[in-house]
Structures are given as structure tokens and as C-alpha cells.
Amino acid sequence: MKEWEKAQLGTLRKMNNALKEYERKIDIIEECFGGDGFTVSGSSASYKEFSIIVGSFVKDMNSFSNAAYTAKERSAQNMCDKINRLCINEASKLRPLKTYGAYEIDKESYIKEF
């Protein structure tokens, strides 16, 4: 550490809560895609933006039961594109967050992960 930087306790709490929220969001996305395939769990409902994207995909898949493979493929690609944009948006909201010390390292790792 080159110099001591004074921080307010309330600011540190806000920063900690924000980083925990981003970690939760990353965990939800990883949970959905981390297994042998695509899995939707109850926890994804707590991440509204992600839940809307995944819900739309699941609805499409159910309506495409007899549809051509290309329709299903397009729907999957559309979902991936939307999740990609969501992750870019989440990372851009995290970047301006004022952080200190170890929190800065956490913030940068979350940005990279998104």
C-alpha cells in the first residue's frame, strides 16, 4: 500500500453489498450453464433480467417441440446474445463503483468474469 485512503464505514458497506450482489448474479448465470447442459433453477428467478431472458427461451423451446432444428438453434443463439449483452451491461455498471484495497481486486475479477 502506497498511502492510506480514508473510507466511511457506510461507503464500505455499500461497496461490499454491491459486490456481493454481482457475485450472486454471476453464480446464477454459472449455475444455469455450468452442468452438462442448460438448467433453470429457482434461484434464477431472483435475477429478474436474466430470468426474463431464460423464461423467453424456455417458452420458445416448448412452442418449438415439432419445429425445425434451425428455429431452436436461432432461439438459443438469441438467448446467448441477450445474455452476452446483459453481462456487458452488468460489467459496465460495476466499473464506476468506488472501491478500496481488496475490494478493487474483487471488482476487477467480477468485471472480467462478466
N, CA, C and O atoms as a GROMACS GRO file, in nm:
protein
  456
    1MET      N    1   0.085  -0.117   0.000
    1MET     CA    2   0.000   0.000   0.000
    1MET      C    3   0.089   0.124   0.000
    1MET      O    4   0.178   0.138   0.084
    2LYS      N    5   0.064   0.212  -0.094
    2LYS     CA    6   0.146   0.332  -0.105
    2LYS      C    7   0.104   0.440  -0.008
    2LYS      O    8   0.187   0.508   0.052
    3GLU      N    9  -0.028   0.455   0.008
    3GLU     CA   10  -0.075   0.556   0.102
    3GLU      C   11  -0.211   0.515   0.157
    3GLU      O   12  -0.285   0.441   0.092
    4TRP      N   13  -0.242   0.562   0.274
    4TRP     CA   14  -0.365   0.530   0.342
    4TRP      C   15  -0.478   0.614   0.283
    4TRP      O   16  -0.464   0.735   0.267
    5GLU      N   17  -0.589   0.550   0.253
    5GLU     CA   18  -0.704   0.621   0.200
    5GLU      C   19  -0.820   0.602   0.297
    5GLU      O   20  -0.861   0.490   0.325
    6LYS      N   21  -0.871   0.711   0.348
    6LYS     CA   22  -0.979   0.706   0.447
    6LYS      C   23  -1.111   0.676   0.376
    6LYS      O   24  -1.144   0.734   0.273
    7ALA      N   25  -1.186   0.583   0.434
    7ALA     CA   26  -1.317   0.548   0.378
    7ALA      C   27  -1.420   0.547   0.490
    7ALA      O   28  -1.390   0.511   0.604
    8GLN      N   29  -1.541   0.587   0.456
    8GLN     CA   30  -1.650   0.585   0.552
    8GLN      C   31  -1.706   0.443   0.562
    8GLN      O   32  -1.711   0.370   0.463
    9LEU      N   33  -1.747   0.405   0.683
    9LEU     CA   34  -1.800   0.272   0.705
    9LEU      C   35  -1.923   0.245   0.617
    9LEU      O   36  -1.937   0.136   0.561
   10GLY      N   37  -2.010   0.344   0.604
   10GLY     CA   38  -2.129   0.329   0.520
   10GLY      C   39  -2.092   0.304   0.374
   10GLY      O   40  -2.158   0.225   0.306
   11THR      N   41  -1.988   0.371   0.327
   11THR     CA   42  -1.942   0.352   0.189
   11THR      C   43  -1.888   0.210   0.170
   11THR      O   44  -1.913   0.147   0.068
   12LEU      N   45  -1.815   0.161   0.269
   12LEU     CA   46  -1.761   0.025   0.262
   12LEU      C   47  -1.874  -0.078   0.263
   12LEU      O   48  -1.866  -0.178   0.191
   13ARG      N   49  -1.977  -0.055   0.343
   13ARG     CA   50  -2.091  -0.148   0.345
   13ARG      C   51  -2.161  -0.151   0.209
   13ARG      O   52  -2.194  -0.258   0.158
   14LYS      N   53  -2.184  -0.032   0.152
   14LYS     CA   54  -2.248  -0.023   0.021
   14LYS      C   55  -2.167  -0.096  -0.085
   14LYS      O   56  -2.222  -0.170  -0.167
   15MET      N   57  -2.036  -0.075  -0.082
   15MET     CA   58  -1.947  -0.139  -0.177
   15MET      C   59  -1.951  -0.291  -0.159
   15MET      O   60  -1.959  -0.364  -0.257
   16ASN      N   61  -1.945  -0.337  -0.036
   16ASN     CA   62  -1.949  -0.480  -0.007
   16ASN      C   63  -2.081  -0.540  -0.055
   16ASN      O   64  -2.081  -0.647  -0.117
   17ASN      N   65  -2.192  -0.474  -0.027
   17ASN     CA   66  -2.323  -0.523  -0.071
   17ASN      C   67  -2.333  -0.529  -0.223
   17ASN      O   68  -2.388  -0.624  -0.278
   18ALA      N   69  -2.281  -0.426  -0.290
   18ALA     CA   70  -2.284  -0.424  -0.436
   18ALA      C   71  -2.204  -0.539  -0.494
   18ALA      O   72  -2.248  -0.605  -0.587
   19LEU      N   73  -2.085  -0.562  -0.439
   19LEU     CA   74  -2.001  -0.671  -0.490
   19LEU      C   75  -2.064  -0.808  -0.462
   19LEU      O   76  -2.053  -0.899  -0.544
   20LYS      N   77  -2.128  -0.822  -0.347
   20LYS     CA   78  -2.197  -0.948  -0.316
   20LYS      C   79  -2.312  -0.971  -0.414
   20LYS      O   80  -2.336  -1.085  -0.456
   21GLU      N   81  -2.382  -0.864  -0.452
   21GLU     CA   82  -2.492  -0.875  -0.547
   21GLU      C   83  -2.441  -0.919  -0.684
   21GLU      O   84  -2.502  -1.004  -0.749
   22TYR      N   85  -2.328  -0.863  -0.728
   22TYR     CA   86  -2.271  -0.903  -0.856
   22TYR      C   87  -2.223  -1.048  -0.851
   22TYR      O   88  -2.238  -1.121  -0.949
   23GLU      N   89  -2.167  -1.089  -0.739
   23GLU     CA   90  -2.123  -1.228  -0.723
   23GLU      C   91  -2.244  -1.322  -0.732
   23GLU      O   92  -2.236  -1.428  -0.794
   24ARG      N   93  -2.355  -1.283  -0.672
   24ARG     CA   94  -2.477  -1.363  -0.676
   24ARG      C   95  -2.524  -1.378  -0.820
   24ARG      O   96  -2.563  -1.488  -0.862
   25LYS      N   97  -2.521  -1.270  -0.895
   25LYS     CA   98  -2.565  -1.274  -1.035
   25LYS      C   99  -2.476  -1.366  -1.118
   25LYS      O  100  -2.526  -1.444  -1.200
   26ILE      N  101  -2.345  -1.357  -1.098
   26ILE     CA  102  -2.253  -1.443  -1.169
   26ILE      C  103  -2.280  -1.589  -1.135
   26ILE      O  104  -2.281  -1.675  -1.223
   27ASP      N  105  -2.303  -1.616  -1.007
   27ASP     CA  106  -2.332  -1.754  -0.963
   27ASP      C  107  -2.458  -1.808  -1.029
   27ASP      O  108  -2.462  -1.925  -1.068
   28ILE      N  109  -2.560  -1.726  -1.042
   28ILE     CA  110  -2.685  -1.769  -1.106
   28ILE      C  111  -2.661  -1.805  -1.252
   28ILE      O  112  -2.710  -1.907  -1.301
   29ILE      N  113  -2.586  -1.721  -1.322
   29ILE     CA  114  -2.556  -1.749  -1.463
   29ILE      C  115  -2.474  -1.877  -1.475
   29ILE      O  116  -2.504  -1.962  -1.560
   30GLU      N  117  -2.373  -1.891  -1.392
   30GLU     CA  118  -2.289  -2.011  -1.396
   30GLU      C  119  -2.369  -2.137  -1.362
   30GLU      O  120  -2.348  -2.242  -1.421
   31GLU      N  121  -2.461  -2.125  -1.267
   31GLU     CA  122  -2.545  -2.239  -1.228
   31GLU      C  123  -2.631  -2.287  -1.345
   31GLU      O  124  -2.653  -2.406  -1.362
   32CYS      N  125  -2.678  -2.192  -1.424
   32CYS     CA  126  -2.764  -2.224  -1.537
   32CYS      C  127  -2.688  -2.298  -1.647
   32CYS      O  128  -2.743  -2.386  -1.713
   33PHE      N  129  -2.562  -2.262  -1.667
   33PHE     CA  130  -2.485  -2.318  -1.777
   33PHE      C  131  -2.370  -2.407  -1.732
   33PHE      O  132  -2.298  -2.462  -1.816
   34GLY      N  133  -2.352  -2.423  -1.603
   34GLY     CA  134  -2.235  -2.492  -1.551
   34GLY      C  135  -2.235  -2.643  -1.559
   34GLY      O  136  -2.129  -2.704  -1.549
   35GLY      N  137  -2.349  -2.704  -1.575
   35GLY     CA  138  -2.358  -2.850  -1.576
   35GLY      C  139  -2.336  -2.910  -1.713
   35GLY      O  140  -2.263  -2.856  -1.795
   36ASP      N  141  -2.400  -3.022  -1.735
   36ASP     CA  142  -2.388  -3.092  -1.863
   36ASP      C  143  -2.478  -3.032  -1.970
   36ASP      O  144  -2.480  -3.080  -2.083
   37GLY      N  145  -2.550  -2.932  -1.936
   37GLY     CA  146  -2.642  -2.869  -2.032
   37GLY      C  147  -2.702  -2.746  -1.968
   37GLY      O  148  -2.646  -2.689  -1.875
   38PHE      N  149  -2.813  -2.707  -2.019
   38PHE     CA  150  -2.883  -2.588  -1.974
   38PHE      C  151  -2.980  -2.627  -1.863
   38PHE      O  152  -3.068  -2.710  -1.884
   39THR      N  153  -2.966  -2.566  -1.745
   39THR     CA  154  -3.052  -2.599  -1.631
   39THR      C  155  -3.108  -2.471  -1.572
   39THR      O  156  -3.033  -2.379  -1.539
   40VAL      N  157  -3.237  -2.465  -1.557
   40VAL     CA  158  -3.301  -2.349  -1.494
   40VAL      C  159  -3.338  -2.389  -1.352
   40VAL      O  160  -3.404  -2.490  -1.329
   41SER      N  161  -3.294  -2.307  -1.257
   41SER     CA  162  -3.325  -2.336  -1.117
   41SER      C  163  -3.410  -2.224  -1.060
   41SER      O  164  -3.429  -2.120  -1.124
   42GLY      N  165  -3.460  -2.245  -0.943
   42GLY     CA  166  -3.541  -2.145  -0.876
   42GLY      C  167  -3.465  -2.017  -0.846
   42GLY      O  168  -3.524  -1.910  -0.841
   43SER      N  169  -3.334  -2.028  -0.827
   43SER     CA  170  -3.256  -1.909  -0.794
   43SER      C  171  -3.248  -1.811  -0.910
   43SER      O  172  -3.227  -1.691  -0.888
   44SER      N  173  -3.265  -1.858  -1.033
   44SER     CA  174  -3.259  -1.766  -1.147
   44SER      C  175  -3.374  -1.666  -1.143
   44SER      O  176  -3.363  -1.557  -1.200
   45ALA      N  177  -3.483  -1.701  -1.077
   45ALA     CA  178  -3.597  -1.609  -1.067
   45ALA      C  179  -3.562  -1.484  -0.987
   45ALA      O  180  -3.624  -1.380  -1.004
   46SER      N  181  -3.462  -1.494  -0.900
   46SER     CA  182  -3.423  -1.379  -0.819
   46SER      C  183  -3.338  -1.278  -0.896
   46SER      O  184  -3.308  -1.170  -0.845
   47TYR      N  185  -3.298  -1.312  -1.016
   47TYR     CA  186  -3.223  -1.222  -1.104
   47TYR      C  187  -3.315  -1.190  -1.220
   47TYR      O  188  -3.315  -1.258  -1.323
   48LYS      N  189  -3.395  -1.085  -1.202
   48LYS     CA  190  -3.507  -1.055  -1.291
   48LYS      C  191  -3.468  -1.049  -1.439
   48LYS      O  192  -3.532  -1.115  -1.522
   49GLU      N  193  -3.366  -0.972  -1.472
   49GLU     CA  194  -3.328  -0.955  -1.612
   49GLU      C  195  -3.289  -1.088  -1.676
   49GLU      O  196  -3.328  -1.118  -1.789
   50PHE      N  197  -3.214  -1.167  -1.603
   50PHE     CA  198  -3.171  -1.298  -1.652
   50PHE      C  199  -3.291  -1.392  -1.663
   50PHE      O  200  -3.304  -1.466  -1.761
   51SER      N  201  -3.378  -1.388  -1.564
   51SER     CA  202  -3.496  -1.473  -1.562
   51SER      C  203  -3.587  -1.447  -1.682
   51SER      O  204  -3.644  -1.541  -1.738
   52ILE      N  205  -3.601  -1.322  -1.721
   52ILE     CA  206  -3.683  -1.287  -1.837
   52ILE      C  207  -3.624  -1.348  -1.964
   52ILE      O  208  -3.698  -1.403  -2.046
   53ILE      N  209  -3.494  -1.338  -1.980
   53ILE     CA  210  -3.427  -1.394  -2.099
   53ILE      C  211  -3.444  -1.545  -2.104
   53ILE      O  212  -3.481  -1.601  -2.206
   54VAL      N  213  -3.415  -1.610  -1.991
   54VAL     CA  214  -3.424  -1.756  -1.985
   54VAL      C  215  -3.569  -1.802  -2.000
   54VAL      O  216  -3.596  -1.901  -2.069
   55GLY      N  217  -3.662  -1.731  -1.938
   55GLY     CA  218  -3.803  -1.766  -1.949
   55GLY      C  219  -3.852  -1.760  -2.092
   55GLY      O  220  -3.929  -1.846  -2.136
   56SER      N  221  -3.808  -1.660  -2.165
   56SER     CA  222  -3.846  -1.646  -2.306
   56SER      C  223  -3.790  -1.763  -2.387
   56SER      O  224  -3.857  -1.816  -2.476
   57PHE      N  225  -3.666  -1.802  -2.357
   57PHE     CA  226  -3.605  -1.915  -2.427
   57PHE      C  227  -3.681  -2.045  -2.399
   57PHE      O  228  -3.710  -2.122  -2.490
   58VAL      N  229  -3.712  -2.069  -2.272
   58VAL     CA  230  -3.786  -2.191  -2.235
   58VAL      C  231  -3.922  -2.193  -2.302
   58VAL      O  232  -3.966  -2.298  -2.351
   59LYS      N  233  -3.990  -2.078  -2.306
   59LYS     CA  234  -4.120  -2.069  -2.373
   59LYS      C  235  -4.106  -2.102  -2.521
   59LYS      O  236  -4.188  -2.175  -2.578
   60ASP      N  237  -4.001  -2.047  -2.584
   60ASP     CA  238  -3.976  -2.078  -2.726
   60ASP      C  239  -3.954  -2.227  -2.747
   60ASP      O  240  -4.011  -2.287  -2.838
   61MET      N  241  -3.872  -2.286  -2.662
   61MET     CA  242  -3.840  -2.429  -2.677
   61MET      C  243  -3.966  -2.515  -2.662
   61MET      O  244  -3.984  -2.614  -2.734
   62ASN      N  245  -4.052  -2.477  -2.571
   62ASN     CA  246  -4.178  -2.552  -2.554
   62ASN      C  247  -4.270  -2.537  -2.674
   62ASN      O  248  -4.341  -2.630  -2.710
   63SER      N  249  -4.269  -2.420  -2.735
   63SER     CA  250  -4.356  -2.399  -2.852
   63SER      C  251  -4.296  -2.458  -2.978
   63SER      O  252  -4.367  -2.478  -3.077
   64PHE      N  253  -4.166  -2.486  -2.977
   64PHE     CA  254  -4.098  -2.541  -3.093
   64PHE      C  255  -4.084  -2.693  -3.087
   64PHE      O  256  -3.996  -2.749  -3.153
   65SER      N  257  -4.167  -2.760  -3.010
   65SER     CA  258  -4.149  -2.904  -2.990
   65SER      C  259  -4.140  -2.981  -3.122
   65SER      O  260  -4.065  -3.078  -3.132
   66ASN      N  261  -4.215  -2.939  -3.221
   66ASN     CA  262  -4.211  -3.008  -3.351
   66ASN      C  263  -4.145  -2.922  -3.459
   66ASN      O  264  -4.149  -2.956  -3.577
   67ALA      N  265  -4.086  -2.812  -3.418
   67ALA     CA  266  -4.028  -2.719  -3.515
   67ALA      C  267  -3.893  -2.770  -3.567
   67ALA      O  268  -3.832  -2.861  -3.512
   68ALA      N  269  -3.851  -2.708  -3.673
   68ALA     CA  270  -3.722  -2.741  -3.732
   68ALA      C  271  -3.609  -2.707  -3.635
   68ALA      O  272  -3.620  -2.618  -3.552
   69TYR      N  273  -3.502  -2.780  -3.649
   69TYR     CA  274  -3.384  -2.759  -3.564
   69TYR      C  275  -3.334  -2.615  -3.574
   69TYR      O  276  -3.290  -2.559  -3.474
   70THR      N  277  -3.341  -2.555  -3.693
   70THR     CA  278  -3.291  -2.418  -3.710
   70THR      C  279  -3.368  -2.317  -3.625
   70THR      O  280  -3.308  -2.220  -3.578
   71ALA      N  281  -3.497  -2.337  -3.606
   71ALA     CA  282  -3.575  -2.247  -3.520
   71ALA      C  283  -3.526  -2.256  -3.376
   71ALA      O  284  -3.512  -2.154  -3.309
   72LYS      N  285  -3.499  -2.376  -3.329
   72LYS     CA  286  -3.447  -2.394  -3.194
   72LYS      C  287  -3.306  -2.334  -3.182
   72LYS      O  288  -3.272  -2.272  -3.082
   73GLU      N  289  -3.228  -2.355  -3.285
   73GLU     CA  290  -3.092  -2.302  -3.287
   73GLU      C  291  -3.093  -2.149  -3.283
   73GLU      O  292  -3.014  -2.088  -3.211
   74ARG      N  293  -3.183  -2.088  -3.361
   74ARG     CA  294  -3.196  -1.941  -3.361
   74ARG      C  295  -3.237  -1.890  -3.224
   74ARG      O  296  -3.186  -1.789  -3.176
   75SER      N  297  -3.329  -1.959  -3.160
   75SER     CA  298  -3.375  -1.920  -3.027
   75SER      C  299  -3.261  -1.929  -2.926
   75SER      O  300  -3.245  -1.840  -2.843
   76ALA      N  301  -3.183  -2.035  -2.933
   76ALA     CA  302  -3.068  -2.050  -2.843
   76ALA      C  303  -2.966  -1.941  -2.868
   76ALA      O  304  -2.910  -1.886  -2.773
   77GLN      N  305  -2.940  -1.910  -2.995
   77GLN     CA  306  -2.844  -1.803  -3.028
   77GLN      C  307  -2.895  -1.669  -2.979
   77GLN      O  308  -2.819  -1.588  -2.927
   78ASN      N  309  -3.025  -1.645  -2.994
   78ASN     CA  310  -3.087  -1.521  -2.947
   78ASN      C  311  -3.070  -1.508  -2.795
   78ASN      O  312  -3.038  -1.400  -2.745
   79MET      N  313  -3.093  -1.618  -2.722
   79MET     CA  314  -3.076  -1.616  -2.577
   79MET      C  315  -2.931  -1.585  -2.542
   79MET      O  316  -2.905  -1.502  -2.454
   80CYS      N  317  -2.838  -1.649  -2.608
   80CYS     CA  318  -2.696  -1.625  -2.580
   80CYS      C  319  -2.657  -1.481  -2.608
   80CYS      O  320  -2.581  -1.421  -2.532
   81ASP      N  321  -2.706  -1.425  -2.716
   81ASP     CA  322  -2.678  -1.285  -2.749
   81ASP      C  323  -2.732  -1.191  -2.640
   81ASP      O  324  -2.664  -1.097  -2.600
   82LYS      N  325  -2.854  -1.219  -2.594
   82LYS     CA  326  -2.914  -1.135  -2.489
   82LYS      C  327  -2.837  -1.148  -2.358
   82LYS      O  328  -2.817  -1.048  -2.288
   83ILE      N  329  -2.795  -1.268  -2.324
   83ILE     CA  330  -2.717  -1.287  -2.200
   83ILE      C  331  -2.582  -1.218  -2.213
   83ILE      O  332  -2.532  -1.160  -2.117
   84ASN      N  333  -2.523  -1.224  -2.331
   84ASN     CA  334  -2.396  -1.155  -2.354
   84ASN      C  335  -2.412  -1.004  -2.331
   84ASN      O  336  -2.330  -0.943  -2.263
   85ARG      N  337  -2.518  -0.946  -2.387
   85ARG     CA  338  -2.543  -0.802  -2.368
   85ARG      C  339  -2.571  -0.771  -2.221
   85ARG      O  340  -2.527  -0.668  -2.170
   86LEU      N  341  -2.644  -0.860  -2.154
   86LEU     CA  342  -2.673  -0.842  -2.011
   86LEU      C  343  -2.542  -0.839  -1.931
   86LEU      O  344  -2.525  -0.755  -1.844
   87CYS      N  345  -2.452  -0.931  -1.961
   87CYS     CA  346  -2.324  -0.937  -1.888
   87CYS      C  347  -2.238  -0.813  -1.914
   87CYS      O  348  -2.175  -0.761  -1.823
   88ILE      N  349  -2.237  -0.767  -2.038
   88ILE     CA  350  -2.164  -0.644  -2.071
   88ILE      C  351  -2.222  -0.527  -1.994
   88ILE      O  352  -2.148  -0.443  -1.942
   89ASN      N  353  -2.354  -0.520  -1.987
   89ASN     CA  354  -2.421  -0.413  -1.914
   89ASN      C  355  -2.388  -0.420  -1.765
   89ASN      O  356  -2.361  -0.318  -1.702
   90GLU      N  357  -2.391  -0.541  -1.708
   90GLU     CA  358  -2.360  -0.557  -1.565
   90GLU      C  359  -2.217  -0.514  -1.536
   90GLU      O  360  -2.192  -0.445  -1.437
   91ALA      N  361  -2.123  -0.552  -1.622
   91ALA     CA  362  -1.983  -0.514  -1.602
   91ALA      C  363  -1.967  -0.363  -1.612
   91ALA      O  364  -1.889  -0.304  -1.538
   92SER      N  365  -2.039  -0.300  -1.705
   92SER     CA  366  -2.027  -0.154  -1.720
   92SER      C  367  -2.085  -0.080  -1.600
   92SER      O  368  -2.039   0.029  -1.567
   93LYS      N  369  -2.186  -0.138  -1.533
   93LYS     CA  370  -2.241  -0.075  -1.412
   93LYS      C  371  -2.146  -0.091  -1.295
   93LYS      O  372  -2.143  -0.008  -1.204
   94LEU      N  373  -2.068  -0.198  -1.296
   94LEU     CA  374  -1.976  -0.225  -1.186
   94LEU      C  375  -1.849  -0.139  -1.194
   94LEU      O  376  -1.794  -0.101  -1.092
   95ARG      N  377  -1.804  -0.110  -1.316
   95ARG     CA  378  -1.678  -0.039  -1.336
   95ARG      C  379  -1.667   0.093  -1.257
   95ARG      O  380  -1.563   0.116  -1.196
   96PRO      N  381  -1.768   0.181  -1.257
   96PRO     CA  382  -1.751   0.309  -1.186
   96PRO      C  383  -1.763   0.300  -1.033
   96PRO      O  384  -1.743   0.401  -0.964
   97LEU      N  385  -1.794   0.183  -0.979
   97LEU     CA  386  -1.808   0.167  -0.835
   97LEU      C  387  -1.678   0.202  -0.764
   97LEU      O  388  -1.573   0.144  -0.795
   98LYS      N  389  -1.683   0.295  -0.672
   98LYS     CA  390  -1.564   0.334  -0.595
   98LYS      C  391  -1.528   0.222  -0.500
   98LYS      O  392  -1.610   0.182  -0.418
   99THR      N  393  -1.406   0.170  -0.512
   99THR     CA  394  -1.362   0.060  -0.427
   99THR      C  395  -1.227   0.092  -0.364
   99THR      O  396  -1.155   0.181  -0.409
  100TYR      N  397  -1.196   0.018  -0.262
  100TYR     CA  398  -1.071   0.036  -0.189
  100TYR      C  399  -1.003  -0.099  -0.172
  100TYR      O  400  -1.069  -0.200  -0.151
  101GLY      N  401  -0.871  -0.100  -0.180
  101GLY     CA  402  -0.791  -0.216  -0.146
  101GLY      C  403  -0.837  -0.346  -0.209
  101GLY      O  404  -0.848  -0.355  -0.332
  102ALA      N  405  -0.864  -0.446  -0.125
  102ALA     CA  406  -0.903  -0.579  -0.173
  102ALA      C  407  -1.034  -0.574  -0.252
  102ALA      O  408  -1.056  -0.655  -0.341
  103TYR      N  409  -1.121  -0.480  -0.219
  103TYR     CA  410  -1.247  -0.467  -0.293
  103TYR      C  411  -1.221  -0.433  -0.440
  103TYR      O  412  -1.296  -0.475  -0.528
  104GLU      N  413  -1.116  -0.357  -0.466
  104GLU     CA  414  -1.081  -0.322  -0.604
  104GLU      C  415  -1.044  -0.449  -0.681
  104GLU      O  416  -1.082  -0.465  -0.797
  105ILE      N  417  -0.971  -0.537  -0.617
  105ILE     CA  418  -0.934  -0.664  -0.681
  105ILE      C  419  -1.059  -0.747  -0.709
  105ILE      O  420  -1.073  -0.804  -0.817
  106ASP      N  421  -1.152  -0.753  -0.612
  106ASP     CA  422  -1.278  -0.825  -0.631
  106ASP      C  423  -1.356  -0.766  -0.747
  106ASP      O  424  -1.406  -0.839  -0.833
  107LYS      N  425  -1.366  -0.634  -0.750
  107LYS     CA  426  -1.442  -0.567  -0.855
  107LYS      C  427  -1.385  -0.602  -0.992
  107LYS      O  428  -1.460  -0.637  -1.084
  108GLU      N  429  -1.254  -0.593  -1.008
  108GLU     CA  430  -1.191  -0.622  -1.136
  108GLU      C  431  -1.212  -0.768  -1.176
  108GLU      O  432  -1.232  -0.797  -1.294
  109SER      N  433  -1.208  -0.860  -1.080
  109SER     CA  434  -1.230  -1.001  -1.114
  109SER      C  435  -1.374  -1.025  -1.158
  109SER      O  436  -1.397  -1.106  -1.247
  110TYR      N  437  -1.472  -0.956  -1.096
  110TYR     CA  438  -1.612  -0.969  -1.138
  110TYR      C  439  -1.633  -0.912  -1.277
  110TYR      O  440  -1.707  -0.969  -1.357
  111ILE      N  441  -1.568  -0.800  -1.305
  111ILE     CA  442  -1.579  -0.740  -1.438
  111ILE      C  443  -1.528  -0.837  -1.543
  111ILE      O  444  -1.592  -0.857  -1.647
  112LYS      N  445  -1.413  -0.899  -1.516
  112LYS     CA  446  -1.357  -0.996  -1.611
  112LYS      C  447  -1.449  -1.116  -1.626
  112LYS      O  448  -1.468  -1.167  -1.736
  113GLU      N  449  -1.506  -1.162  -1.514
  113GLU     CA  450  -1.591  -1.280  -1.519
  113GLU      C  451  -1.718  -1.252  -1.598
  113GLU      O  452  -1.765  -1.337  -1.675
  114PHE      N  453  -1.775  -1.132  -1.580
  114PHE     CA  454  -1.894  -1.097  -1.659
  114PHE      C  455  -1.853  -1.088  -1.805
  114PHE      O  456  -1.937  -1.060  -1.890
   0.00000   0.00000   0.00000
